[in-house]
Amino acid sequence: MQDDLVGRAAHRADITARAERQMAAIGVDPAFIDRLVETFYGRIQSHANLGPVFESRLSGRWPEHLTKMKAFWASVGFKNGAYGGKPVQAHHGIAGVTEGLFIEWLVLFRQTLVDMEATEEAQAWFMATAERIARSLVLALFYNPALDDPARRAQPSG
Ligand code: HEM
């Protein structure tokens, strides 16, 4: 039992160490993630369309949001389990959020990575990850599977 737990902890530590090496090789360390999150959400706040939508939900809670987003990106990048939230639930019911805003979010994220002179590989990694999550959030928020139910489709007339 004890050996099992020790073995599992060692295995997790190996996975994290490998992920940290892989991220370091493309120029990403915890300090880069902190800087990226601070720069990106600073830009979000002054963005004409994204700013008010975030502010309506996060007014007075920005420091906690940034801490959570740093943990989120560290968790994905370094596989260290730092984040354990529920992103889909968190995005439900945000006033004014549209599918088009997700595109604007991704454009701003890419521009931030370019301006921070992230390596090509880091840009590719962050964008692939963000696009994957954006796609699943858009599906969860705006596409109702019930609408694709053939039983609910209008019968062709004539
Ligand atoms: C237009 C696009 C987006 C808007 C307006 C938006 C807005 C928000 C807001 C307001 C919150 C805070 C929710 C709360 O604490 O009450 C949040 C949390 C979060 N967002 Fe987004 N978001 C967008 C896109 C994305 C994308 C593309 C990602 C993927 C990288 C993402 C990842 C997250 C995560 C991980 C959280 C923390 C969820 C938790 O509480 O555990 N968001 N978002």
Backbone and ligand atoms as CSV (ligand in chain L), in Angstrom:
chain,resi,resn,atom,element,x,y,z
A,1,MET,N,N,0.825,-1.207,0.000
A,1,MET,CA,C,0.000,0.000,0.000
A,1,MET,C,C,0.864,1.264,0.000
A,2,GLN,N,N,1.746,1.310,1.027
A,2,GLN,CA,C,2.667,2.439,1.138
A,2,GLN,C,C,3.504,2.564,-0.145
A,3,ASP,N,N,4.004,1.381,-0.615
A,3,ASP,CA,C,4.824,1.363,-1.830
A,3,ASP,C,C,4.058,1.882,-3.027
A,4,ASP,N,N,2.770,1.487,-3.067
A,4,ASP,CA,C,1.884,1.924,-4.140
A,4,ASP,C,C,1.793,3.438,-4.216
A,5,LEU,N,N,1.552,4.034,-3.037
A,5,LEU,CA,C,1.388,5.496,-2.968
A,5,LEU,C,C,2.678,6.194,-3.355
A,6,VAL,N,N,3.780,5.660,-2.836
A,6,VAL,CA,C,5.081,6.260,-3.145
A,6,VAL,C,C,5.350,6.132,-4.645
A,7,GLY,N,N,5.017,4.940,-5.183
A,7,GLY,CA,C,5.225,4.704,-6.611
A,7,GLY,C,C,4.414,5.674,-7.457
A,8,ARG,N,N,3.159,5.872,-7.072
A,8,ARG,CA,C,2.301,6.768,-7.844
A,8,ARG,C,C,2.784,8.218,-7.777
A,9,ALA,N,N,3.190,8.623,-6.570
A,9,ALA,CA,C,3.689,10.000,-6.405
A,9,ALA,C,C,4.930,10.196,-7.273
A,10,ALA,N,N,5.802,9.176,-7.295
A,10,ALA,CA,C,7.031,9.279,-8.100
A,10,ALA,C,C,6.682,9.360,-9.576
A,11,HIS,N,N,5.673,8.593,-9.989
A,11,HIS,CA,C,5.252,8.598,-11.386
A,11,HIS,C,C,4.738,9.982,-11.776
A,12,ARG,N,N,3.912,10.571,-10.881
A,12,ARG,CA,C,3.382,11.920,-11.166
A,12,ARG,C,C,4.519,12.930,-11.242
A,13,ALA,N,N,5.481,12.799,-10.342
A,13,ALA,CA,C,6.610,13.735,-10.334
A,13,ALA,C,C,7.396,13.616,-11.645
A,14,ASP,N,N,7.519,12.385,-12.153
A,14,ASP,CA,C,8.208,12.149,-13.436
A,14,ASP,C,C,7.489,12.856,-14.576
A,15,ILE,N,N,6.154,12.708,-14.584
A,15,ILE,CA,C,5.352,13.309,-15.660
A,15,ILE,C,C,5.526,14.828,-15.652
A,16,THR,N,N,5.448,15.415,-14.437
A,16,THR,CA,C,5.599,16.870,-14.313
A,16,THR,C,C,7.001,17.305,-14.747
A,17,ALA,N,N,8.015,16.555,-14.301
A,17,ALA,CA,C,9.394,16.929,-14.641
A,17,ALA,C,C,9.599,16.879,-16.152
A,18,ARG,N,N,9.026,15.849,-16.804
A,18,ARG,CA,C,9.170,15.737,-18.255
A,18,ARG,C,C,8.460,16.908,-18.947
A,19,ALA,N,N,7.228,17.218,-18.479
A,19,ALA,CA,C,6.466,18.318,-19.077
A,19,ALA,C,C,7.227,19.639,-18.896
A,20,GLU,N,N,7.817,19.828,-17.714
A,20,GLU,CA,C,8.569,21.072,-17.465
A,20,GLU,C,C,9.753,21.182,-18.419
A,21,ARG,N,N,10.418,20.051,-18.661
A,21,ARG,CA,C,11.567,20.074,-19.595
A,21,ARG,C,C,11.098,20.408,-21.002
A,22,GLN,N,N,9.958,19.787,-21.408
A,22,GLN,CA,C,9.448,20.037,-22.766
A,22,GLN,C,C,9.048,21.501,-22.936
A,23,MET,N,N,8.397,22.054,-21.913
A,23,MET,CA,C,7.983,23.460,-22.003
A,23,MET,C,C,9.213,24.374,-21.977
A,24,ALA,N,N,10.186,24.040,-21.131
A,24,ALA,CA,C,11.410,24.865,-21.068
A,24,ALA,C,C,12.097,24.890,-22.428
A,25,ALA,N,N,12.037,23.749,-23.133
A,25,ALA,CA,C,12.710,23.652,-24.438
A,25,ALA,C,C,12.068,24.583,-25.469
A,26,ILE,N,N,10.791,24.948,-25.256
A,26,ILE,CA,C,10.162,25.890,-26.195
A,26,ILE,C,C,10.062,27.305,-25.572
A,27,GLY,N,N,10.781,27.490,-24.467
A,27,GLY,CA,C,10.887,28.838,-23.889
A,27,GLY,C,C,9.778,29.201,-22.916
A,28,VAL,N,N,9.104,28.192,-22.359
A,28,VAL,CA,C,8.011,28.493,-21.431
A,28,VAL,C,C,8.343,27.978,-20.034
A,29,ASP,N,N,8.380,28.908,-19.070
A,29,ASP,CA,C,8.555,28.529,-17.670
A,29,ASP,C,C,7.474,29.242,-16.854
A,30,PRO,N,N,7.387,28.966,-15.546
A,30,PRO,CA,C,6.316,29.595,-14.763
A,30,PRO,C,C,6.329,31.121,-14.852
A,31,ALA,N,N,7.494,31.721,-14.916
A,31,ALA,CA,C,7.562,33.191,-14.993
A,31,ALA,C,C,6.944,33.683,-16.303
A,32,PHE,N,N,7.164,32.931,-17.396
A,32,PHE,CA,C,6.569,33.325,-18.683
A,32,PHE,C,C,5.043,33.254,-18.586
A,33,ILE,N,N,4.547,32.192,-17.967
A,33,ILE,CA,C,3.086,32.035,-17.838
A,33,ILE,C,C,2.494,33.187,-17.019
A,34,ASP,N,N,3.139,33.550,-15.933
A,34,ASP,CA,C,2.648,34.665,-15.111
A,34,ASP,C,C,2.591,35.948,-15.934
A,35,ARG,N,N,3.649,36.189,-16.707
A,35,ARG,CA,C,3.723,37.416,-17.509
A,35,ARG,C,C,2.657,37.388,-18.606
A,36,LEU,N,N,2.483,36.231,-19.231
A,36,LEU,CA,C,1.488,36.098,-20.304
A,36,LEU,C,C,0.084,36.389,-19.762
A,37,VAL,N,N,-0.256,35.780,-18.640
A,37,VAL,CA,C,-1.598,35.962,-18.065
A,37,VAL,C,C,-1.804,37.440,-17.694
A,38,GLU,N,N,-0.794,38.050,-17.074
A,38,GLU,CA,C,-0.964,39.453,-16.674
A,38,GLU,C,C,-1.102,40.364,-17.888
A,39,THR,N,N,-0.261,40.129,-18.907
A,39,THR,CA,C,-0.316,40.976,-20.101
A,39,THR,C,C,-1.627,40.774,-20.846
A,40,PHE,N,N,-2.009,39.514,-21.031
A,40,PHE,CA,C,-3.213,39.215,-21.810
A,40,PHE,C,C,-4.457,39.805,-21.143
A,41,TYR,N,N,-4.628,39.569,-19.839
A,41,TYR,CA,C,-5.850,40.074,-19.193
A,41,TYR,C,C,-5.816,41.588,-19.004
A,42,GLY,N,N,-4.611,42.174,-18.972
A,42,GLY,CA,C,-4.513,43.640,-19.009
A,42,GLY,C,C,-5.100,44.146,-20.324
A,43,ARG,N,N,-4.778,43.462,-21.413
A,43,ARG,CA,C,-5.288,43.868,-22.724
A,43,ARG,C,C,-6.785,43.591,-22.842
A,44,ILE,N,N,-7.212,42.460,-22.270
A,44,ILE,CA,C,-8.654,42.142,-22.267
A,44,ILE,C,C,-9.410,43.316,-21.633
A,45,GLN,N,N,-8.900,43.798,-20.492
A,45,GLN,CA,C,-9.619,44.840,-19.763
A,45,GLN,C,C,-9.772,46.120,-20.571
A,46,SER,N,N,-8.795,46.403,-21.463
A,46,SER,CA,C,-8.945,47.641,-22.229
A,46,SER,C,C,-9.456,47.378,-23.650
A,47,HIS,N,N,-9.881,46.152,-23.932
A,47,HIS,CA,C,-10.405,45.821,-25.267
A,47,HIS,C,C,-11.860,46.298,-25.358
A,48,ALA,N,N,-12.194,46.973,-26.475
A,48,ALA,CA,C,-13.520,47.600,-26.595
A,48,ALA,C,C,-14.658,46.588,-26.435
A,49,ASN,N,N,-14.530,45.406,-27.027
A,49,ASN,CA,C,-15.643,44.448,-26.984
A,49,ASN,C,C,-15.507,43.432,-25.859
A,50,LEU,N,N,-14.277,42.938,-25.629
A,50,LEU,CA,C,-14.087,41.910,-24.603
A,50,LEU,C,C,-14.120,42.505,-23.191
A,51,GLY,N,N,-13.567,43.712,-23.051
A,51,GLY,CA,C,-13.428,44.328,-21.724
A,51,GLY,C,C,-14.731,44.350,-20.931
A,52,PRO,N,N,-15.800,44.957,-21.492
A,52,PRO,CA,C,-17.044,45.075,-20.712
A,52,PRO,C,C,-17.667,43.721,-20.350
A,53,VAL,N,N,-17.497,42.722,-21.231
A,53,VAL,CA,C,-18.097,41.409,-20.964
A,53,VAL,C,C,-17.385,40.743,-19.780
A,54,PHE,N,N,-16.061,40.802,-19.756
A,54,PHE,CA,C,-15.310,40.250,-18.617
A,54,PHE,C,C,-15.632,41.044,-17.344
A,55,GLU,N,N,-15.641,42.380,-17.495
A,55,GLU,CA,C,-15.835,43.246,-16.320
A,55,GLU,C,C,-17.182,42.984,-15.656
A,56,SER,N,N,-18.201,42.694,-16.485
A,56,SER,CA,C,-19.539,42.512,-15.908
A,56,SER,C,C,-19.549,41.320,-14.950
A,57,ARG,N,N,-18.673,40.367,-15.179
A,57,ARG,CA,C,-18.637,39.182,-14.330
A,57,ARG,C,C,-17.530,39.255,-13.273
A,58,LEU,N,N,-16.450,39.970,-13.599
A,58,LEU,CA,C,-15.259,39.877,-12.747
A,58,LEU,C,C,-14.956,41.147,-11.955
A,59,SER,N,N,-15.866,42.097,-12.012
A,59,SER,CA,C,-15.662,43.346,-11.289
A,59,SER,C,C,-15.305,43.059,-9.826
A,60,GLY,N,N,-14.167,43.580,-9.384
A,60,GLY,CA,C,-13.731,43.381,-7.994
A,60,GLY,C,C,-13.095,42.020,-7.733
A,61,ARG,N,N,-13.050,41.146,-8.778
A,61,ARG,CA,C,-12.507,39.785,-8.581
A,61,ARG,C,C,-11.332,39.483,-9.508
A,62,TRP,N,N,-10.776,40.550,-10.138
A,62,TRP,CA,C,-9.700,40.305,-11.108
A,62,TRP,C,C,-8.491,39.589,-10.516
A,63,PRO,N,N,-8.015,39.975,-9.293
A,63,PRO,CA,C,-6.815,39.290,-8.770
A,63,PRO,C,C,-7.017,37.779,-8.662
A,64,GLU,N,N,-8.211,37.351,-8.186
A,64,GLU,CA,C,-8.486,35.908,-8.065
A,64,GLU,C,C,-8.520,35.260,-9.447
A,65,HIS,N,N,-9.094,35.991,-10.427
A,65,HIS,CA,C,-9.168,35.426,-11.786
A,65,HIS,C,C,-7.762,35.193,-12.338
A,66,LEU,N,N,-6.884,36.185,-12.154
A,66,LEU,CA,C,-5.517,36.035,-12.682
A,66,LEU,C,C,-4.797,34.870,-11.989
A,67,THR,N,N,-4.977,34.752,-10.685
A,67,THR,CA,C,-4.343,33.634,-9.962
A,67,THR,C,C,-4.841,32.302,-10.531
A,68,LYS,N,N,-6.162,32.245,-10.785
A,68,LYS,CA,C,-6.740,31.004,-11.310
A,68,LYS,C,C,-6.216,30.710,-12.719
A,69,MET,N,N,-6.114,31.746,-13.557
A,69,MET,CA,C,-5.657,31.527,-14.936
A,69,MET,C,C,-4.176,31.126,-14.985
A,70,LYS,N,N,-3.388,31.649,-14.034
A,70,LYS,CA,C,-1.974,31.224,-13.968
A,70,LYS,C,C,-1.912,29.738,-13.610
A,71,ALA,N,N,-2.748,29.339,-12.636
A,71,ALA,CA,C,-2.777,27.920,-12.233
A,71,ALA,C,C,-3.264,27.058,-13.396
A,72,PHE,N,N,-4.265,27.584,-14.137
A,72,PHE,CA,C,-4.808,26.823,-15.260
A,72,PHE,C,C,-3.724,26.546,-16.308
A,73,TRP,N,N,-3.018,27.602,-16.734
A,73,TRP,CA,C,-2.004,27.411,-17.787
A,73,TRP,C,C,-0.821,26.583,-17.279
A,74,ALA,N,N,-0.467,26.765,-15.993
A,74,ALA,CA,C,0.630,25.954,-15.431
A,74,ALA,C,C,0.207,24.486,-15.408
A,75,SER,N,N,-1.046,24.263,-15.093
A,75,SER,CA,C,-1.550,22.900,-15.006
A,75,SER,C,C,-1.541,22.196,-16.363
A,76,VAL,N,N,-1.963,22.944,-17.408
A,76,VAL,CA,C,-1.972,22.344,-18.753
A,76,VAL,C,C,-0.528,22.147,-19.243
A,77,GLY,N,N,0.308,23.159,-19.013
A,77,GLY,CA,C,1.670,23.116,-19.553
A,77,GLY,C,C,2.570,22.143,-18.811
A,78,PHE,N,N,2.508,22.197,-17.477
A,78,PHE,CA,C,3.461,21.414,-16.687
A,78,PHE,C,C,2.837,20.148,-16.105
A,79,LYS,N,N,1.566,19.918,-16.457
A,79,LYS,CA,C,0.859,18.715,-15.974
A,79,LYS,C,C,1.043,18.536,-14.466
A,80,ASN,N,N,0.870,19.632,-13.720
A,80,ASN,CA,C,1.151,19.565,-12.278
A,80,ASN,C,C,-0.105,19.574,-11.410
A,81,GLY,N,N,-1.274,19.517,-12.058
A,81,GLY,CA,C,-2.514,19.447,-11.280
A,81,GLY,C,C,-2.833,20.702,-10.487
A,82,ALA,N,N,-2.227,21.844,-10.902
A,82,ALA,CA,C,-2.431,23.078,-10.132
A,82,ALA,C,C,-3.850,23.621,-10.258
A,83,TYR,N,N,-4.561,23.230,-11.300
A,83,TYR,CA,C,-5.919,23.756,-11.526
A,83,TYR,C,C,-6.918,22.610,-11.528
A,84,GLY,N,N,-8.006,22.800,-10.810
A,84,GLY,CA,C,-9.016,21.736,-10.790
A,84,GLY,C,C,-10.416,22.284,-10.946
A,85,GLY,N,N,-10.593,23.337,-11.769
A,85,GLY,CA,C,-11.913,23.965,-11.903
A,85,GLY,C,C,-12.759,23.345,-12.993
A,86,LYS,N,N,-13.856,24.022,-13.276
A,86,LYS,CA,C,-14.801,23.538,-14.274
A,86,LYS,C,C,-15.049,24.649,-15.290
A,87,PRO,N,N,-14.217,24.716,-16.339
A,87,PRO,CA,C,-14.298,25.849,-17.271
A,87,PRO,C,C,-15.667,26.003,-17.933
A,88,VAL,N,N,-16.332,24.913,-18.304
A,88,VAL,CA,C,-17.608,25.076,-19.011
A,88,VAL,C,C,-18.628,25.777,-18.111
A,89,GLN,N,N,-18.788,25.272,-16.887
A,89,GLN,CA,C,-19.735,25.905,-15.954
A,89,GLN,C,C,-19.398,27.380,-15.745
A,90,ALA,N,N,-18.092,27.685,-15.643
A,90,ALA,CA,C,-17.682,29.066,-15.359
A,90,ALA,C,C,-18.113,30.026,-16.464
A,91,HIS,N,N,-18.289,29.519,-17.698
A,91,HIS,CA,C,-18.636,30.405,-18.807
A,91,HIS,C,C,-20.132,30.504,-19.071
A,92,HIS,N,N,-20.926,29.768,-18.314
A,92,HIS,CA,C,-22.374,29.862,-18.509
A,92,HIS,C,C,-22.893,31.182,-17.963
A,93,GLY,N,N,-23.836,31.759,-18.685
A,93,GLY,CA,C,-24.559,32.927,-18.166
A,93,GLY,C,C,-23.751,34.207,-18.092
A,94,ILE,N,N,-22.678,34.335,-18.891
A,94,ILE,CA,C,-21.934,35.605,-18.920
A,94,ILE,C,C,-22.693,36.546,-19.862
A,95,ALA,N,N,-23.137,37.678,-19.324
A,95,ALA,CA,C,-23.962,38.587,-20.132
A,95,ALA,C,C,-23.167,39.108,-21.327
A,96,GLY,N,N,-23.752,39.040,-22.503
A,96,GLY,CA,C,-23.152,39.645,-23.701
A,96,GLY,C,C,-22.143,38.764,-24.415
A,97,VAL,N,N,-21.924,37.548,-23.957
A,97,VAL,CA,C,-20.924,36.706,-24.621
A,97,VAL,C,C,-21.515,36.122,-25.918
A,98,THR,N,N,-20.718,36.172,-26.986
A,98,THR,CA,C,-21.170,35.654,-28.286
A,98,THR,C,C,-20.073,34.762,-28.865
A,99,GLU,N,N,-20.451,34.007,-29.890
A,99,GLU,CA,C,-19.470,33.154,-30.567
A,99,GLU,C,C,-18.353,34.019,-31.169
A,100,GLY,N,N,-18.737,35.151,-31.753
A,100,GLY,CA,C,-17.751,36.045,-32.380
A,100,GLY,C,C,-16.713,36.547,-31.386
A,101,LEU,N,N,-17.109,36.723,-30.129
A,101,LEU,CA,C,-16.153,37.213,-29.123
A,101,LEU,C,C,-15.036,36.200,-28.888
A,102,PHE,N,N,-15.349,34.921,-29.071
A,102,PHE,CA,C,-14.305,33.895,-28.904
A,102,PHE,C,C,-13.213,34.065,-29.960
A,103,ILE,N,N,-13.633,34.470,-31.181
A,103,ILE,CA,C,-12.638,34.737,-32.232
A,103,ILE,C,C,-11.771,35.931,-31.805
A,104,GLU,N,N,-12.428,36.967,-31.295
A,104,GLU,CA,C,-11.666,38.153,-30.869
A,104,GLU,C,C,-10.703,37.794,-29.744
A,105,TRP,N,N,-11.156,36.916,-28.839
A,105,TRP,CA,C,-10.294,36.449,-27.735
A,105,TRP,C,C,-9.038,35.788,-28.313
A,106,LEU,N,N,-9.244,34.883,-29.293
A,106,LEU,CA,C,-8.114,34.142,-29.872
A,106,LEU,C,C,-7.162,35.071,-30.621
A,107,VAL,N,N,-7.721,36.063,-31.336
A,107,VAL,CA,C,-6.885,37.024,-32.077
A,107,VAL,C,C,-6.010,37.804,-31.089
A,108,LEU,N,N,-6.624,38.246,-29.983
A,108,LEU,CA,C,-5.883,39.021,-28.979
A,108,LEU,C,C,-4.820,38.154,-28.284
A,109,PHE,N,N,-5.143,36.899,-28.065
A,109,PHE,CA,C,-4.195,35.980,-27.417
A,109,PHE,C,C,-2.977,35.789,-28.320
A,110,ARG,N,N,-3.237,35.565,-29.622
A,110,ARG,CA,C,-2.125,35.386,-30.569
A,110,ARG,C,C,-1.249,36.642,-30.605
A,111,GLN,N,N,-1.904,37.806,-30.694
A,111,GLN,CA,C,-1.159,39.062,-30.776
A,111,GLN,C,C,-0.294,39.259,-29.531
A,112,THR,N,N,-0.828,38.873,-28.381
A,112,THR,CA,C,-0.076,39.017,-27.123
A,112,THR,C,C,1.175,38.134,-27.147
A,113,LEU,N,N,1.017,36.902,-27.642
A,113,LEU,CA,C,2.164,35.981,-27.724
A,113,LEU,C,C,3.237,36.535,-28.671
A,114,VAL,N,N,2.772,37.092,-29.803
A,114,VAL,CA,C,3.713,37.667,-30.779
A,114,VAL,C,C,4.453,38.837,-30.136
A,115,ASP,N,N,3.693,39.740,-29.502
A,115,ASP,CA,C,4.309,40.934,-28.900
A,115,ASP,C,C,5.272,40.576,-27.766
A,116,MET,N,N,4.998,39.459,-27.088
A,116,MET,CA,C,5.893,39.040,-26.000
A,116,MET,C,C,7.090,38.248,-26.526
A,117,GLU,N,N,7.131,38.111,-27.846
A,117,GLU,CA,C,8.226,37.386,-28.490
A,117,GLU,C,C,8.348,35.955,-27.987
A,118,ALA,N,N,7.182,35.315,-27.810
A,118,ALA,CA,C,7.181,33.877,-27.522
A,118,ALA,C,C,7.802,33.176,-28.726
A,119,THR,N,N,8.479,32.055,-28.501
A,119,THR,CA,C,9.061,31.313,-29.625
A,119,THR,C,C,7.924,30.807,-30.532
A,120,GLU,N,N,8.271,30.480,-31.781
A,120,GLU,CA,C,7.264,29.937,-32.725
A,120,GLU,C,C,6.579,28.716,-32.115
A,121,GLU,N,N,7.395,27.867,-31.476
A,121,GLU,CA,C,6.840,26.631,-30.898
A,121,GLU,C,C,5.890,26.946,-29.745
A,122,ALA,N,N,6.257,27.944,-28.943
A,122,ALA,CA,C,5.384,28.314,-27.819
A,122,ALA,C,C,4.082,28.898,-28.359
A,123,GLN,N,N,4.178,29.747,-29.395
A,123,GLN,CA,C,2.948,30.304,-29.984
A,123,GLN,C,C,2.053,29.176,-30.472
A,124,ALA,N,N,2.665,28.211,-31.168
A,124,ALA,CA,C,1.880,27.100,-31.715
A,124,ALA,C,C,1.224,26.303,-30.584
A,125,TRP,N,N,1.983,26.075,-29.505
A,125,TRP,CA,C,1.432,25.282,-28.398
A,125,TRP,C,C,0.280,26.016,-27.706
A,126,PHE,N,N,0.496,27.297,-27.375
A,126,PHE,CA,C,-0.564,28.049,-26.687
A,126,PHE,C,C,-1.798,28.186,-27.579
A,127,MET,N,N,-1.590,28.451,-28.878
A,127,MET,CA,C,-2.754,28.650,-29.750
A,127,MET,C,C,-3.518,27.344,-29.956
A,128,ALA,N,N,-2.795,26.249,-30.134
A,128,ALA,CA,C,-3.501,24.967,-30.332
A,128,ALA,C,C,-4.329,24.638,-29.084
A,129,THR,N,N,-3.750,24.878,-27.902
A,129,THR,CA,C,-4.467,24.583,-26.659
A,129,THR,C,C,-5.677,25.505,-26.509
A,130,ALA,N,N,-5.463,26.805,-26.723
A,130,ALA,CA,C,-6.571,27.771,-26.555
A,130,ALA,C,C,-7.675,27.503,-27.577
A,131,GLU,N,N,-7.302,27.188,-28.815
A,131,GLU,CA,C,-8.329,26.938,-29.845
A,131,GLU,C,C,-9.152,25.706,-29.507
A,132,ARG,N,N,-8.481,24.690,-29.003
A,132,ARG,CA,C,-9.198,23.462,-28.635
A,132,ARG,C,C,-10.225,23.760,-27.530
A,133,ILE,N,N,-9.802,24.513,-26.533
A,133,ILE,CA,C,-10.721,24.808,-25.422
A,133,ILE,C,C,-11.820,25.773,-25.883
A,134,ALA,N,N,-11.431,26.763,-26.701
A,134,ALA,CA,C,-12.446,27.713,-27.206
A,134,ALA,C,C,-13.520,26.956,-27.976
A,135,ARG,N,N,-13.091,25.991,-28.798
A,135,ARG,CA,C,-14.058,25.222,-29.594
A,135,ARG,C,C,-15.011,24.462,-28.666
A,136,SER,N,N,-14.463,23.860,-27.624
A,136,SER,CA,C,-15.370,23.083,-26.765
A,136,SER,C,C,-16.270,24.011,-25.951
A,137,LEU,N,N,-15.782,25.209,-25.580
A,137,LEU,CA,C,-16.651,26.158,-24.872
A,137,LEU,C,C,-17.769,26.647,-25.790
A,138,VAL,N,N,-17.416,26.962,-27.049
A,138,VAL,CA,C,-18.431,27.447,-28.008
A,138,VAL,C,C,-19.501,26.376,-28.220
A,139,LEU,N,N,-19.059,25.147,-28.369
A,139,LEU,CA,C,-20.041,24.059,-28.554
A,139,LEU,C,C,-20.960,23.950,-27.330
A,140,ALA,N,N,-20.351,24.009,-26.156
A,140,ALA,CA,C,-21.148,23.854,-24.928
A,140,ALA,C,C,-22.101,25.022,-24.719
A,141,LEU,N,N,-21.656,26.236,-25.118
A,141,LEU,CA,C,-22.476,27.418,-24.825
A,141,LEU,C,C,-23.534,27.707,-25.880
A,142,PHE,N,N,-23.204,27.448,-27.147
A,142,PHE,CA,C,-24.081,27.937,-28.215
A,142,PHE,C,C,-24.756,26.850,-29.041
A,143,TYR,N,N,-24.352,25.606,-28.869
A,143,TYR,CA,C,-24.956,24.545,-29.681
A,143,TYR,C,C,-25.716,23.584,-28.785
A,144,ASN,N,N,-26.989,23.545,-29.010
A,144,ASN,CA,C,-27.847,22.696,-28.202
A,144,ASN,C,C,-28.093,21.395,-28.960
A,145,PRO,N,N,-27.565,20.274,-28.434
A,145,PRO,CA,C,-27.697,19.014,-29.176
A,145,PRO,C,C,-29.155,18.688,-29.476
A,146,ALA,N,N,-30.081,19.165,-28.628
A,146,ALA,CA,C,-31.497,18.855,-28.866
A,146,ALA,C,C,-31.946,19.404,-30.218
A,147,LEU,N,N,-31.278,20.499,-30.666
A,147,LEU,CA,C,-31.690,21.093,-31.944
A,147,LEU,C,C,-31.286,20.213,-33.121
A,148,ASP,N,N,-30.325,19.303,-32.881
A,148,ASP,CA,C,-29.903,18.395,-33.953
A,148,ASP,C,C,-30.658,17.070,-33.907
A,149,ASP,N,N,-31.568,16.978,-32.961
A,149,ASP,CA,C,-32.340,15.740,-32.832
A,149,ASP,C,C,-33.289,15.615,-34.020
A,150,PRO,N,N,-33.125,14.559,-34.846
A,150,PRO,CA,C,-33.952,14.439,-36.058
A,150,PRO,C,C,-35.444,14.467,-35.726
A,151,ALA,N,N,-35.795,13.961,-34.527
A,151,ALA,CA,C,-37.212,13.921,-34.154
A,151,ALA,C,C,-37.796,15.328,-34.031
A,152,ARG,N,N,-36.893,16.315,-33.758
A,152,ARG,CA,C,-37.390,17.688,-33.571
A,152,ARG,C,C,-37.316,18.517,-34.843
A,153,ARG,N,N,-36.675,17.973,-35.893
A,153,ARG,CA,C,-36.548,18.751,-37.133
A,153,ARG,C,C,-37.903,18.892,-37.801
A,154,ALA,N,N,-38.117,20.050,-38.413
A,154,ALA,CA,C,-39.386,20.260,-39.111
A,154,ALA,C,C,-39.516,19.236,-40.230
A,155,GLN,N,N,-40.663,18.675,-40.389
A,155,GLN,CA,C,-40.892,17.730,-41.483
A,155,GLN,C,C,-40.892,18.507,-42.801
A,156,PRO,N,N,-40.213,17.943,-43.850
A,156,PRO,CA,C,-40.273,18.631,-45.142
A,156,PRO,C,C,-41.731,18.728,-45.607
A,157,SER,N,N,-42.102,19.878,-46.108
A,157,SER,CA,C,-43.507,20.018,-46.508
A,157,SER,C,C,-43.682,19.511,-47.933
A,158,GLY,N,N,-44.783,18.903,-48.212
A,158,GLY,CA,C,-45.155,18.419,-49.538
A,158,GLY,C,C,-44.402,17.190,-49.815
L,1,HEM,C1,C,-15.010,35.440,-25.414
L,1,HEM,C2,C,-14.331,34.500,-24.801
L,1,HEM,C3,C,-14.274,34.335,-23.310
L,1,HEM,C4,C,-14.923,35.030,-22.317
L,1,HEM,C5,C,-15.890,36.217,-22.440
L,1,HEM,C6,C,-14.498,34.450,-21.059
L,1,HEM,C7,C,-14.899,34.909,-19.821
L,1,HEM,C8,C,-14.563,34.330,-18.627
L,1,HEM,C9,C,-14.996,34.807,-17.332
L,1,HEM,C10,C,-15.865,36.041,-17.091
L,1,HEM,C11,C,-14.491,33.968,-16.398
L,1,HEM,C12,C,-14.663,34.058,-14.866
L,1,HEM,C13,C,-15.871,33.260,-14.432
L,1,HEM,C14,C,-16.127,33.481,-12.932
L,1,HEM,O1,O,-15.194,33.327,-12.126
L,1,HEM,O2,O,-17.261,33.819,-12.589
L,1,HEM,C15,C,-13.708,32.959,-17.105
L,1,HEM,C16,C,-13.022,31.928,-16.491
L,1,HEM,C17,C,-12.195,31.057,-17.160
L,1,HEM,N1,N,-11.902,31.060,-18.500
L,1,HEM,FE1,FE,-12.779,32.217,-19.894
L,1,HEM,N2,N,-13.626,33.430,-21.292
L,1,HEM,C18,C,-13.451,33.328,-22.658
L,1,HEM,C19,C,-12.640,32.439,-23.322
L,1,HEM,C20,C,-11.832,31.513,-22.728
L,1,HEM,C21,C,-10.938,30.620,-23.426
L,1,HEM,C22,C,-10.729,30.563,-24.946
L,1,HEM,C23,C,-10.338,29.846,-22.495
L,1,HEM,C24,C,-9.296,28.777,-22.727
L,1,HEM,C25,C,-8.057,28.977,-22.616
L,1,HEM,C26,C,-10.855,30.250,-21.192
L,1,HEM,C27,C,-10.493,29.688,-19.986
L,1,HEM,C28,C,-11.043,30.021,-18.770
L,1,HEM,C29,C,-10.754,29.323,-17.523
L,1,HEM,C30,C,-9.842,28.110,-17.334
L,1,HEM,C31,C,-11.494,29.970,-16.512
L,1,HEM,C32,C,-11.526,29.614,-15.011
L,1,HEM,C33,C,-12.762,28.756,-14.769
L,1,HEM,C34,C,-12.951,28.393,-13.305
L,1,HEM,O3,O,-13.554,29.191,-12.564
L,1,HEM,O4,O,-12.442,27.329,-12.920
L,1,HEM,N3,N,-11.754,31.259,-21.387
L,1,HEM,N4,N,-13.773,33.214,-18.445
